[in-house]
Structure formats: C-alpha cells, structure tokens
Amino acid sequence: MAEKRMAAASILSKKLTLIGRVGGASAYPDLPADIDWDDPAAWSRDARKAFDPSNLDESTRAAFRKFKLDPRNPYHWRMLVDFFADAHYGERAGRGRPKKWNSESLCALLRHVSDARKKRPSVKRSDVFRSLVKPKALYNGLKPDALKHAYAAALDPKRNKVLFDQRDAINQQHQSVIELVMKEKGMAVSDTTKKAIEVLALDQALRAIGAPDSRWKE
C-alpha cells in the first residue's frame, strides 16, 4: 500500500512539474477557453462532452469500477474526485477513520453499512457499528457510539449534501409526474403521497451511491 501511495505521489509530482513549465495565460492551453461557465446552457453543453461515459480512458474506467460508481451519474463524478482529492491532499487520523466527516465520507460509511447488512440482513444496528470498529476493521479507533452518530449524520439532509441533492433531484422528477397525472384527473396530490414519494426517492438515492441496504426500515 505504501508503495502504491509513493507511486501515485510521484505521478502527481511529475504532472505538477509539467504544468509549471507550460507558462502562458493557462496551464492547460488545449482546453476550451473564453467560455462563460456561469451560463447554464454553456456549462451543460460542455459538461456532457467532458463527462461522456463512452469516451473515458482505461484508468478512469478502472477507478469507477473500483468504487462501484456509475460514470453516467454526475454525482458519482463528484464523489470520485472528492475521494481522490481527500486521499492525496486531505488529512486523516488513522486507517479509514475521517478526521472530520463530510458528505463523501458519510456516503462511504453508508456503503460500508450496506455491505455489512448484505452479509447479515437481520443484523442489528449496534452489531453493525461494533463490527466496523473492531481491530483491523475499516473504522478501528472509533467507538460504536461515534459511528452511530456519524450514521445519523449520513441520513441528515443538512450534513450529507451529496446524498440529499440526489434525493431531491429524484424526488422532483417523481413529484412532477404524479402531479401531472393527478392534475389530468382533476385531483390534488395528498401530503401522504408526497411523503411516500420522498421516501422512495431516498431509497433510490441510496442505491445510486452504492448503499441500497444501509437504511433500517422504521
């Protein structure tokens, strides 16, 4: 593992050296310039080109496969970039243990909880948390209660922006379809239906980040 980190650091160092030698107005002269990135239409057009899942180099494809992410999903691109930035430039306190929880590390926790539940679907929350902090486990060094609080934060819209931005996008799509159907029937969408759709959207968002079994049903 140490050798891999050194190799990655060496590659990044060489790229930084090349960037420093370029000079000029831009370190990346081959990329599009003079584009108003505040223009939603321009941003959307070029984002589709830049993140085209059918036009990826093999190393990028391998990264998506490794983390079980979908290159068609823009939120997964965000997560992948954050993972690599955190690995190379973030501060960590122990193996697998974030010094500070953010959306990406909270999503990772949900995936680890989901993986644990796939192996033992009926396992209790407390047992999952204990299994994740035991010696040589991913969160060794944390106490089960600390992981319990982090898990709660992972399902808090104020703490986990990546997950809940995705949930809100899915929810909006579903709500729009239901409202259109009900409007044609001359009926309004009930609050109960809206709430059920929101719960469904959260389940689908969890599936999208690779943590389909991370939530216990109340």
C-alpha positions in Angstrom: 0.0 0.0 0.0 2.8 2.4 0.9 4.5 1.7 -2.5 1.2 2.5 -4.3 0.9 5.8 -2.5 4.5 6.7 -3.3 3.9 5.8 -7.0 0.8 7.9 -7.1 2.6 10.8 -5.4 5.4 10.5 -8.0 3.0 10.7 -10.9 1.2 13.7 -9.4 4.5 15.4 -8.8 5.6 14.9 -12.5 2.3 16.3 -13.7 2.7 19.4 -11.5 6.2 19.9 -12.8 4.9 19.8 -16.4 2.1 22.3 -15.6 4.7 24.6 -14.1 6.7 24.5 -17.3 3.8 25.4 -19.6 3.5 29.1 -18.5 1.4 31.4 -20.5 -2.2 32.5 -19.7 -3.3 28.9 -19.0 -1.5 25.8 -17.8 -4.0 23.9 -20.0 -3.9 25.6 -23.4 -5.7 22.7 -25.1 -8.8 23.1 -23.1 -11.7 25.4 -24.2 -11.2 29.0 -23.2 -13.4 32.1 -23.0 -16.5 30.2 -22.0 -19.0 31.8 -19.6 -19.2 29.0 -17.1 -22.0 30.9 -15.3 -24.2 30.3 -18.3 -26.2 27.1 -17.5 -26.6 26.2 -21.2 -22.8 26.5 -21.9 -21.9 24.6 -18.7 -24.4 21.8 -19.5 -23.2 21.5 -23.1 -19.5 21.2 -22.2 -20.1 19.1 -19.1 -21.8 16.5 -21.3 -18.8 16.4 -23.6 -16.2 16.4 -20.8 -18.0 13.6 -18.8 -19.1 11.5 -21.7 -19.1 7.9 -20.2 -18.4 6.4 -23.7 -15.2 8.4 -24.0 -13.1 7.5 -20.9 -9.5 6.4 -20.7 -9.0 3.0 -19.1 -7.6 4.4 -15.8 -10.8 6.4 -15.3 -12.9 3.4 -16.1 -10.9 1.4 -13.6 -11.5 4.0 -10.9 -15.3 3.9 -11.4 -15.3 0.1 -11.3 -13.2 0.1 -8.2 -15.5 2.3 -6.3 -18.7 0.8 -7.8 -19.7 4.1 -9.3 -21.6 4.9 -12.5 -19.9 7.4 -14.9 -23.3 8.4 -16.3 -24.2 9.8 -12.9 -22.8 13.4 -12.4 -22.9 13.0 -8.6 -20.7 9.9 -8.9 -18.1 12.0 -10.8 -18.2 14.5 -7.8 -17.7 11.6 -5.3 -14.8 10.1 -7.3 -13.0 13.4 -7.5 -13.6 14.0 -3.8 -12.3 10.6 -2.9 -9.0 11.1 -4.8 -8.6 14.7 -3.5 -9.1 13.5 0.0 -6.7 10.6 -0.4 -3.9 12.8 -1.7 -4.5 16.1 0.0 -6.9 15.5 2.9 -5.9 14.9 6.5 -6.7 11.5 8.0 -6.4 10.3 11.6 -6.0 6.5 11.3 -7.0 3.9 8.8 -10.4 4.5 7.3 -11.2 7.0 10.0 -12.1 10.5 8.9 -10.7 13.4 10.9 -13.8 15.3 10.0 -17.0 13.8 8.5 -18.1 15.3 5.2 -20.6 14.2 2.6 -18.2 11.9 0.8 -17.0 10.1 4.0 -20.6 9.8 5.2 -21.6 8.2 1.9 -18.7 5.8 2.2 -20.0 4.9 5.7 -23.4 4.2 4.3 -21.8 1.9 1.7 -19.9 0.0 4.4 -23.1 -0.4 6.5 -24.9 -1.6 3.4 -22.1 -4.2 2.7 -22.3 -5.4 6.2 -26.1 -5.8 6.0 -25.9 -7.7 2.7 -23.9 -10.4 4.5 -26.3 -10.5 7.5 -29.7 -8.9 6.5 -31.2 -9.2 10.0 -28.3 -7.8 12.0 -28.9 -5.1 14.5 -27.5 -1.6 14.0 -25.5 -1.8 17.2 -23.9 -5.0 15.9 -23.0 -3.4 12.6 -21.3 -0.5 14.3 -19.4 -2.8 16.6 -18.2 -4.9 13.6 -16.9 -1.8 11.8 -14.8 -0.5 14.7 -13.2 -3.8 15.8 -9.5 -4.4 15.3 -8.4 -4.3 11.7 -11.9 -3.1 10.6 -12.4 0.0 8.5 -13.2 2.3 11.4 -10.9 0.8 14.0 -10.1 3.5 16.6 -13.7 4.9 16.7 -16.2 3.9 19.3 -19.5 2.3 18.2 -21.4 5.3 19.6 -19.3 7.6 17.4 -20.1 5.6 14.4 -23.8 5.6 15.4 -23.8 9.4 15.4 -21.9 9.5 12.1 -24.6 7.2 10.6 -27.3 9.6 11.8 -25.4 12.5 10.2 -25.2 10.5 6.9 -29.0 10.5 6.8 -29.4 14.1 7.7 -30.1 16.5 4.8 -28.1 19.2 6.5 -24.9 17.0 6.8 -24.9 14.9 3.7 -25.3 17.2 0.7 -24.3 14.6 -1.9 -26.9 12.1 -0.9 -29.8 14.6 -0.4 -29.0 16.6 -3.6 -29.5 13.3 -5.4 -32.6 12.5 -3.4 -34.1 15.9 -4.1 -33.5 15.6 -7.9 -35.1 12.2 -8.0 -38.0 13.4 -5.8 -38.7 16.3 -8.0 -38.9 14.1 -11.1 -41.3 11.7 -9.4 -43.4 14.5 -7.9 -43.7 16.3 -11.3 -45.0 13.1 -12.9 -47.5 12.4 -10.2 -48.8 16.0 -10.1 -49.3 15.9 -13.9 -51.3 12.6 -13.7 -53.4 13.9 -10.8 -54.0 17.2 -12.5 -55.4 15.5 -15.5 -57.8 13.7 -13.2 -58.7 17.0 -11.5 -57.2 15.9 -8.2 -54.5 17.2 -5.9 -51.6 15.1 -4.6 -52.1 14.3 -0.9 -49.4 15.0 1.7 -49.3 11.3 2.4 -48.5 10.5 -1.2 -45.8 13.3 -1.3 -44.2 11.8 1.8 -44.2 8.3 0.3 -42.6 9.6 -2.9 -39.9 11.3 -0.9 -39.1 8.1 1.0 -38.9 6.2 -2.3 -36.6 8.9 -3.7 -34.3 8.5 -0.7 -34.2 4.7 -1.3 -33.3 5.3 -4.9 -30.6 7.9 -4.0 -29.0 5.4 -1.6 -29.0 2.8 -4.4 -27.4 5.4 -6.7 -24.4 5.9 -4.3 -24.0 2.2 -3.8 -25.6 1.8 -0.4 -29.0 0.2 -1.1 -29.2 -1.7 2.2 -27.9 0.9 4.5 -31.2 2.0 6.0 -33.2 0.1 8.5 -37.0 0.4 8.0 -38.7 2.0 10.9 
